[in-house]
């Protein structure tokens, strides 16, 4: 009996040590197991996983119609944290250090990469030459139609697609190494989809991914959180609606415990923050913008927001028709706004030193540079310069050093000085661009809607060094992983890498 107790004791001590439990917990588990008592010292129950299905009525605000959030809850052990944690006014815990609040993953986790800038440093050289028969590690067909960019975490790639008529929408997961499809999941069915412009798709918003979870967004049709390993749904929201008029395009972003996405339709315009764990509404705010029109088409937008650190604090910068607004990302409280005109905005705002660069879409001042530090309406006080020459209305600019580089839908490459807005270079490179440029700190990659890739260097002016053609065009922005490009065309996902 004593020998058995000693063996059990040794095994339990090793298990508890592996779980990094404190001394009291080790003692309680040891004696509880030996003597049949399942309680710990202090009458704390041992943590276990209990999957349950609940229906939760989210807290509503403003004009959000009541709906349900379907959630699969897993009660898990709470990890000890060395960080100072304080509750935010939104009811979500926020970390006490700036680094932990805005730290970005090392994977291509969202639209335009881990920082939303289109820049990613690859340790291994990226290819500059390829064709259908050269430097293609793998090529996998993706069914139906979708312009979302691939996102990567670990050994998984996720993207979305949909029937061209919009009645069914899917999440697809591939293995990074082989391109093999791991999950192909129908996540939404819609009886009567709204109209979608042929140059858009019902699966254009790019997902956002983190360890164990991927968040999929299809605009008015729904937002879904999936377990990345099992593909099982954790929660979904299908009660947030607007009339996109031309189909959905705004991508969600992940900030701390929040999934944030704008809804800028022709009928309603608002920004919503959802609890990433439950899908519940944390805050929802209607756009406080004087549109000066009753024409809904002039109110719509397709922008993706950015969370930027301004004076040591995070600000959610979200562009819309007519204006761009900065919010407190935890509460939705408006900090400042700038009027610039325009509609159909798409590009996430960018930050360089003390200035923010905002592309406004179609019409108005096409690009504005705003000085940080403002409060309230800063239109007359903080706009440093404006530019209207060669500014894209579909793809996003990229900030390389002190130069703002962009290529528009007419194939015109423009490089601006960030200090003055002066045009440093402008030339027609050819092609039409919906996909945004990406940069690996060595080469700038431009891929057009017919599958032609133009690769160049900045010395400091653009110099073309290679052109490569794929069979189909590219509508979604490519992604970068170490040593490889992930390029989604209208029919396939390619992994392009130098042959060893």
C-alpha positions as CSV (number, residue, x, y, z in Angstrom):
1,X,0.0,0.0,0.0
2,X,2.8,2.4,0.9
3,X,4.6,1.6,-2.3
4,X,1.5,2.3,-4.3
5,X,1.0,5.7,-2.5
6,X,4.6,6.6,-3.2
7,X,4.1,5.8,-6.9
8,X,0.9,7.8,-7.2
9,X,2.5,10.7,-5.3
10,X,5.5,10.9,-7.7
11,X,3.2,10.8,-10.8
12,X,0.9,13.6,-9.4
13,X,3.9,15.7,-8.5
14,X,5.3,15.5,-12.0
15,X,1.9,16.3,-13.5
16,X,1.3,19.3,-11.2
17,X,4.9,20.5,-11.9
18,X,4.2,20.4,-15.6
19,X,1.1,22.4,-15.1
20,X,3.1,24.9,-13.0
21,X,0.7,24.7,-10.0
22,X,1.5,26.3,-6.7
23,X,2.6,24.4,-3.6
24,X,-0.8,24.4,-2.0
25,X,-2.5,23.0,-5.1
26,X,0.1,20.2,-5.4
27,X,-0.5,19.2,-1.8
28,X,-4.3,19.3,-2.2
29,X,-4.2,17.2,-5.4
30,X,-1.8,14.8,-3.9
31,X,-3.8,14.1,-0.8
32,X,-7.2,14.5,-2.5
33,X,-6.2,11.8,-5.0
34,X,-4.8,9.4,-2.5
35,X,-7.7,9.7,0.0
36,X,-10.5,10.2,-2.6
37,X,-11.2,13.8,-1.9
38,X,-11.7,15.8,-5.2
39,X,-11.5,19.3,-3.6
40,X,-8.4,21.5,-3.4
41,X,-7.2,23.5,-0.4
42,X,-9.6,26.5,0.1
43,X,-12.5,24.4,-1.3
44,X,-11.6,25.3,-4.9
45,X,-13.0,22.9,-7.4
46,X,-10.6,21.3,-9.9
47,X,-11.0,22.9,-13.4
48,X,-12.3,20.8,-16.2
49,X,-13.6,21.4,-19.7
50,X,-17.4,21.4,-20.0
51,X,-18.6,22.1,-23.5
52,X,-22.2,23.5,-23.4
53,X,-24.4,25.3,-25.9
54,X,-26.0,28.5,-24.8
55,X,-28.2,31.2,-26.4
56,X,-27.3,34.7,-25.2
57,X,-29.2,37.9,-25.9
58,X,-26.4,40.5,-26.5
59,X,-26.6,43.9,-24.9
60,X,-28.0,46.2,-27.4
61,X,-27.2,49.8,-28.1
62,X,-28.4,52.5,-30.5
63,X,-30.4,51.0,-33.4
64,X,-29.1,47.5,-33.3
65,X,-32.0,45.1,-33.6
66,X,-32.2,42.3,-31.1
67,X,-30.7,39.0,-32.1
68,X,-29.1,35.9,-30.6
69,X,-25.6,34.8,-30.4
70,X,-25.0,31.1,-30.7
71,X,-22.0,30.1,-28.6
72,X,-20.1,27.0,-27.8
73,X,-18.5,27.7,-24.4
74,X,-15.5,25.9,-23.1
75,X,-14.7,26.5,-19.4
76,X,-10.9,26.3,-19.2
77,X,-8.3,26.8,-16.5
78,X,-7.4,30.5,-16.0
79,X,-3.7,31.0,-16.7
80,X,-1.8,33.2,-14.2
81,X,-0.6,36.5,-15.6
82,X,2.3,38.6,-14.6
83,X,0.7,41.7,-16.3
84,X,-1.3,44.3,-14.5
85,X,-4.9,44.0,-15.6
86,X,-7.7,46.5,-15.0
87,X,-11.3,46.4,-16.1
88,X,-12.2,48.8,-18.9
89,X,-15.3,50.8,-19.1
90,X,-16.6,48.5,-21.8
91,X,-16.6,45.6,-19.4
92,X,-13.7,43.9,-21.1
93,X,-10.4,43.5,-19.4
94,X,-7.6,45.5,-20.9
95,X,-3.9,45.0,-20.3
96,X,-2.0,47.6,-18.3
97,X,0.9,47.9,-20.7
98,X,1.0,49.5,-24.1
99,X,3.1,46.7,-25.5
100,X,0.6,43.9,-24.6
101,X,-2.3,45.9,-25.9
102,X,-0.9,46.4,-29.4
103,X,1.5,43.6,-29.8
104,X,1.1,41.9,-33.2
105,X,1.7,38.3,-34.2
106,X,4.5,37.2,-36.4
107,X,2.2,35.5,-38.9
108,X,0.2,37.1,-41.7
109,X,-2.9,37.3,-39.6
110,X,-5.2,39.9,-41.2
111,X,-5.8,42.1,-44.2
112,X,-2.4,43.5,-45.3
113,X,-0.4,41.5,-42.8
114,X,0.3,41.5,-39.1
115,X,0.4,45.3,-38.8
116,X,-2.0,46.1,-41.5
117,X,0.7,47.8,-43.5
118,X,1.5,45.3,-46.3
119,X,5.1,44.9,-45.1
120,X,6.6,41.7,-43.8
121,X,10.3,40.8,-43.3
122,X,11.0,37.3,-44.7
123,X,14.1,35.6,-43.4
124,X,14.5,33.6,-46.6
125,X,14.6,35.5,-49.9
126,X,11.3,35.8,-51.7
127,X,11.1,34.8,-55.4
128,X,11.3,37.5,-58.0
129,X,10.7,35.2,-61.0
130,X,7.9,32.6,-61.5
131,X,5.5,31.2,-64.1
132,X,3.0,28.4,-64.1
133,X,5.9,26.0,-64.4
134,X,8.6,27.8,-62.4
135,X,9.0,28.3,-58.6
136,X,5.5,27.0,-57.9
137,X,5.7,25.0,-54.7
138,X,2.0,24.1,-54.9
139,X,-1.2,25.3,-56.6
140,X,-4.6,24.5,-55.2
141,X,-8.0,25.3,-56.8
142,X,-10.4,27.3,-54.7
143,X,-14.0,26.7,-55.6
144,X,-16.6,29.4,-56.5
145,X,-15.7,33.1,-56.1
146,X,-14.0,35.1,-53.5
147,X,-11.6,38.1,-53.3
148,X,-10.6,37.7,-49.6
149,X,-6.8,37.5,-48.9
150,X,-5.3,34.5,-47.3
151,X,-4.4,34.7,-43.6
152,X,-1.8,32.4,-42.0
153,X,-1.2,31.1,-38.5
154,X,1.3,28.3,-37.9
155,X,0.7,25.6,-40.5
156,X,-2.7,26.8,-41.6
157,X,-4.0,29.1,-44.3
158,X,-7.6,30.4,-44.1
159,X,-9.6,32.2,-46.7
160,X,-13.3,32.6,-47.7
161,X,-15.3,31.9,-50.9
162,X,-18.9,32.0,-51.9
163,X,-21.3,30.9,-54.7
164,X,-21.3,33.6,-57.4
165,X,-25.1,34.1,-56.6
166,X,-24.3,34.6,-52.9
167,X,-26.6,31.9,-51.6
168,X,-23.8,29.9,-49.9
169,X,-20.6,31.1,-48.2
170,X,-17.6,29.0,-47.2
171,X,-14.5,29.0,-45.1
172,X,-11.5,27.1,-46.5
173,X,-8.4,26.0,-44.6
174,X,-5.2,24.7,-46.3
175,X,-2.0,23.2,-45.1
176,X,0.9,25.7,-45.5
177,X,3.4,23.0,-46.5
178,X,1.4,21.1,-49.1
179,X,-1.6,23.2,-50.1
180,X,-3.9,20.3,-49.2
181,X,-7.4,21.4,-48.1
182,X,-7.9,20.7,-44.4
183,X,-11.4,22.2,-44.0
184,X,-13.9,23.3,-46.5
185,X,-16.9,24.5,-44.5
186,X,-20.2,26.0,-45.5
187,X,-20.8,28.6,-42.9
188,X,-23.7,30.7,-44.2
189,X,-26.8,30.2,-46.4
190,X,-28.8,33.1,-47.7
191,X,-32.1,32.8,-49.5
192,X,-32.2,36.2,-51.1
193,X,-28.7,37.8,-51.3
194,X,-28.5,41.5,-52.2
195,X,-26.9,42.6,-55.4
196,X,-23.2,42.3,-55.7
197,X,-21.2,44.1,-58.4
198,X,-19.3,41.7,-60.8
199,X,-16.0,43.2,-59.8
200,X,-16.7,42.4,-56.2
201,X,-17.7,39.1,-54.5
202,X,-19.8,37.9,-51.5
203,X,-16.5,36.7,-49.9
204,X,-14.3,39.8,-50.2
205,X,-13.7,40.7,-46.6
206,X,-10.4,39.1,-45.4
207,X,-10.6,37.0,-42.2
208,X,-8.5,37.7,-39.1
209,X,-6.8,34.8,-37.3
210,X,-5.1,34.1,-34.0
211,X,-4.0,31.1,-32.0
212,X,-6.9,28.6,-32.1
213,X,-9.5,30.9,-33.7
214,X,-10.3,32.4,-37.0
215,X,-12.9,35.2,-37.4
216,X,-14.8,35.3,-40.7
217,X,-16.8,38.2,-41.9
218,X,-19.3,38.4,-44.8
219,X,-20.7,41.9,-44.1
220,X,-24.4,42.0,-43.7
221,X,-24.7,38.2,-44.0
222,X,-22.8,37.3,-40.9
223,X,-19.7,37.2,-38.7
224,X,-18.5,33.8,-37.5
225,X,-15.8,32.5,-35.1
226,X,-14.4,29.0,-35.8
227,X,-12.1,26.7,-33.9
228,X,-9.1,26.4,-36.3
229,X,-8.3,22.9,-35.4
230,X,-11.7,21.3,-35.5
231,X,-13.5,23.8,-37.8
232,X,-16.4,23.9,-35.4
233,X,-18.3,27.1,-34.9
234,X,-17.7,28.9,-31.6
235,X,-20.2,31.7,-32.2
236,X,-21.9,33.6,-35.0
237,X,-23.7,36.9,-35.5
238,X,-26.3,37.3,-38.3
239,X,-28.2,40.2,-36.9
240,X,-25.9,43.1,-37.9
241,X,-27.2,44.5,-41.2
242,X,-26.7,47.2,-43.8
243,X,-27.3,47.5,-47.5
244,X,-23.8,47.3,-49.1
245,X,-25.3,48.2,-52.5
246,X,-22.3,46.6,-54.3
247,X,-21.5,43.7,-52.0
248,X,-19.4,43.5,-48.8
249,X,-15.7,44.4,-48.6
250,X,-14.7,45.8,-45.2
251,X,-12.4,43.4,-43.3
252,X,-12.5,42.9,-39.5
253,X,-9.6,43.7,-37.2
254,X,-8.7,42.1,-33.9
255,X,-7.7,44.4,-31.0
256,X,-7.2,43.1,-27.5
257,X,-10.5,41.2,-26.7
258,X,-12.4,42.9,-29.6
259,X,-13.4,42.1,-33.2
260,X,-14.1,45.5,-34.8
261,X,-15.7,46.1,-38.2
262,X,-17.5,49.0,-39.9
263,X,-20.9,48.7,-41.6
264,X,-21.2,51.6,-44.1
265,X,-24.2,50.9,-46.2
266,X,-26.5,53.1,-48.2
267,X,-29.1,52.8,-45.5
268,X,-27.2,52.8,-42.2
269,X,-23.6,53.5,-41.2
270,X,-22.1,52.3,-37.9
271,X,-19.0,50.7,-36.3
272,X,-19.4,47.7,-34.0
273,X,-17.0,46.0,-31.6
274,X,-17.8,42.4,-30.6
275,X,-16.4,40.4,-27.7
276,X,-14.0,38.0,-29.5
277,X,-14.8,35.2,-27.1
278,X,-18.6,35.3,-27.2
279,X,-19.6,37.5,-30.2
280,X,-21.6,39.8,-27.9
281,X,-21.8,43.5,-28.8
282,X,-19.5,45.5,-26.5
283,X,-20.3,48.8,-28.2
284,X,-22.0,50.0,-31.4
285,X,-21.9,53.6,-32.6
286,X,-23.6,55.2,-35.5
287,X,-21.4,57.4,-37.6
288,X,-21.7,61.0,-36.4
289,X,-21.1,62.4,-39.9
290,X,-22.9,65.2,-41.7
291,X,-23.2,63.6,-45.1
292,X,-25.0,66.7,-46.6
293,X,-27.0,64.4,-48.8
294,X,-29.9,62.0,-48.7
295,X,-28.5,59.9,-51.5
296,X,-27.4,56.6,-50.0
297,X,-24.9,55.9,-52.7
298,X,-22.9,58.9,-51.4
299,X,-22.8,57.4,-47.9
300,X,-21.4,53.9,-48.5
301,X,-17.9,52.7,-47.8
302,X,-15.8,49.6,-47.8
303,X,-13.0,50.6,-45.5
304,X,-11.0,48.5,-43.1
305,X,-10.1,50.3,-39.8
306,X,-6.6,50.6,-38.2
307,X,-5.7,50.8,-34.5
308,X,-2.8,53.2,-34.3
309,X,-0.8,54.3,-31.2
310,X,-1.2,58.0,-30.8
311,X,0.6,59.8,-28.0
312,X,1.0,56.4,-26.2
313,X,-2.6,55.4,-26.5
314,X,-4.5,53.3,-29.0
315,X,-6.9,55.0,-31.4
316,X,-9.3,53.2,-33.8
317,X,-9.1,55.1,-37.1
318,X,-12.0,54.3,-39.3
319,X,-12.5,55.9,-42.7
320,X,-16.0,56.3,-44.1
321,X,-17.8,58.3,-46.8
322,X,-17.2,62.1,-46.4
323,X,-15.1,61.7,-43.2
324,X,-12.7,59.7,-41.1
325,X,-13.3,59.2,-37.4
326,X,-10.9,58.3,-34.5
327,X,-12.5,56.3,-31.7
328,X,-11.4,54.9,-28.3
329,X,-11.3,51.3,-29.3
330,X,-12.5,50.1,-25.9
331,X,-15.6,52.3,-25.6
332,X,-16.4,53.7,-29.1
333,X,-16.1,57.2,-27.8
334,X,-15.2,59.6,-30.6
335,X,-11.9,61.4,-30.3
336,X,-11.6,63.4,-33.5
337,X,-12.9,63.5,-37.1
338,X,-11.8,65.0,-40.3
339,X,-14.0,65.8,-43.3
340,X,-12.5,65.1,-46.7
341,X,-15.4,64.2,-49.0
342,X,-15.5,61.2,-51.2
343,X,-17.1,57.7,-50.9
344,X,-16.3,54.0,-51.4
345,X,-13.2,54.3,-49.2
346,X,-11.3,51.0,-48.9
347,X,-7.7,51.6,-47.6
348,X,-6.7,51.2,-43.9
349,X,-5.2,54.5,-42.6
350,X,-1.4,54.5,-42.1
351,X,0.7,56.2,-39.5
352,X,4.2,57.7,-39.9
353,X,5.7,59.7,-37.1
354,X,3.1,62.4,-36.2
355,X,1.0,62.1,-39.3
356,X,-1.8,59.9,-40.5
357,X,-2.5,59.1,-44.2
358,X,-6.1,58.6,-45.3
359,X,-7.2,57.5,-48.8
360,X,-10.8,58.6,-49.3
361,X,-12.0,56.4,-52.2
362,X,-13.9,58.1,-55.0
363,X,-14.3,61.9,-55.2
364,X,-13.5,64.5,-52.6
365,X,-9.9,65.0,-51.5
366,X,-8.5,61.7,-52.6
367,X,-5.6,61.5,-50.1
368,X,-5.2,63.6,-46.9
369,X,-2.4,63.9,-44.5
370,X,-3.5,64.6,-40.9
371,X,-1.4,65.7,-38.0
372,X,-2.0,63.7,-34.8
373,X,-3.0,65.1,-31.5
374,X,-6.4,66.6,-32.4
375,X,-9.7,66.5,-30.7
376,X,-13.2,67.2,-32.1
377,X,-13.5,68.4,-35.7
378,X,-9.9,68.9,-36.9
379,X,-10.7,69.6,-40.5
380,X,-9.5,73.2,-40.3
381,X,-6.7,72.7,-37.9
382,X,-4.8,69.4,-38.5
383,X,-4.8,68.8,-42.3
384,X,-1.2,69.2,-43.4
385,X,-1.6,68.5,-47.1
386,X,-3.8,66.9,-49.7
387,X,-3.2,65.1,-53.0
388,X,-5.4,64.1,-55.9
389,X,-3.0,62.9,-58.6
390,X,-2.9,59.1,-59.2
391,X,-4.5,58.1,-55.9
392,X,-6.1,54.6,-55.9
393,X,-9.7,54.1,-55.0
394,X,-9.5,50.3,-54.8
395,X,-6.0,49.2,-53.7
396,X,-4.2,50.6,-50.6
397,X,-1.0,52.7,-50.4
398,X,2.1,51.3,-48.7
399,X,4.5,53.3,-46.5
400,X,8.2,52.6,-47.2
401,X,10.5,54.7,-45.2
402,X,9.4,58.4,-45.7
403,X,7.7,57.6,-49.0
404,X,4.1,56.8,-49.7
405,X,3.9,54.4,-52.6
406,X,0.7,53.4,-54.4
407,X,-0.7,52.1,-57.7
408,X,-4.2,52.8,-58.9
409,X,-6.7,50.9,-61.0
410,X,-5.4,52.6,-64.1
411,X,-1.9,51.2,-63.7
412,X,-0.3,54.5,-62.6
413,X,2.4,54.2,-59.9
414,X,2.8,57.2,-57.7
415,X,5.4,57.9,-55.0
416,X,4.8,60.8,-52.6
417,X,7.0,62.5,-50.0
418,X,5.3,62.0,-46.6
419,X,6.5,65.4,-45.3
420,X,5.1,67.6,-48.1
421,X,2.9,65.4,-50.3
422,X,5.2,66.3,-53.3
423,X,5.1,63.8,-56.2
424,X,8.5,62.2,-56.3
425,X,7.7,59.8,-59.1
426,X,4.7,59.0,-61.3
427,X,4.6,56.6,-64.2
428,X,2.3,54.3,-65.9
429,X,3.5,50.7,-65.2
430,X,0.5,49.0,-66.8
431,X,-2.3,46.8,-65.6
432,X,-5.4,47.4,-63.4
433,X,-5.0,47.0,-59.7
434,X,-7.5,45.8,-57.0
435,X,-4.8,44.0,-55.0
436,X,-2.7,46.2,-52.8
437,X,1.1,46.3,-53.0
438,X,3.2,44.3,-50.6
439,X,6.9,44.7,-49.6
440,X,9.4,42.5,-48.0
441,X,12.0,45.2,-47.2
442,X,13.7,44.4,-50.5
443,X,11.2,44.2,-53.3
444,X,7.9,45.8,-54.0
445,X,5.3,43.4,-55.5
446,X,2.4,44.6,-57.7
447,X,0.0,42.0,-59.1
448,X,-2.8,43.1,-61.4
449,X,-6.3,41.8,-62.3
450,X,-4.9,39.7,-65.2
451,X,-2.3,37.9,-63.2
452,X,0.7,40.0,-64.3
453,X,3.1,40.6,-61.4
454,X,5.6,43.5,-61.6
455,X,8.4,43.4,-59.1
456,X,10.6,46.4,-58.5
457,X,13.1,48.1,-56.1
458,X,13.1,51.6,-54.7
459,X,16.5,53.3,-55.2
460,X,14.8,55.6,-54.1
461,X,12.8,55.7,-57.3
462,X,10.9,52.7,-58.6
463,X,12.9,50.4,-60.9
464,X,11.2,47.4,-62.5
465,X,13.3,44.3,-62.3
466,X,10.9,41.4,-63.2
467,X,7.5,40.6,-64.7
468,X,5.8,37.3,-64.2
469,X,2.4,36.0,-65.5
470,X,-0.1,33.6,-64.0
471,X,-3.0,32.1,-65.8
472,X,-5.7,34.1,-63.9
473,X,-6.0,37.6,-62.5
474,X,-5.5,38.6,-58.9
475,X,-8.2,40.6,-57.0
476,X,-7.2,39.9,-53.4
477,X,-4.0,41.2,-51.8
478,X,-1.2,38.5,-51.6
479,X,0.3,37.4,-48.3
480,X,3.9,36.7,-47.3
481,X,5.3,33.8,-45.2
482,X,8.9,33.1,-44.7
483,X,10.5,32.5,-48.1
484,X,7.2,32.3,-50.0
485,X,4.3,34.4,-51.5
486,X,0.7,33.2,-51.2
487,X,-1.1,34.6,-54.3
488,X,-4.8,34.1,-54.7
489,X,-6.0,34.4,-58.3
490,X,-9.7,34.1,-59.4
491,X,-9.4,30.3,-59.5
492,X,-6.4,29.1,-57.4
493,X,-4.2,29.7,-54.4
494,X,-0.5,29.6,-55.2
495,X,2.5,29.1,-53.0
496,X,5.4,30.7,-54.9
497,X,8.9,30.1,-53.6
498,X,12.4,29.7,-54.9
499,X,13.2,26.1,-55.8
500,X,15.9,24.7,-53.5
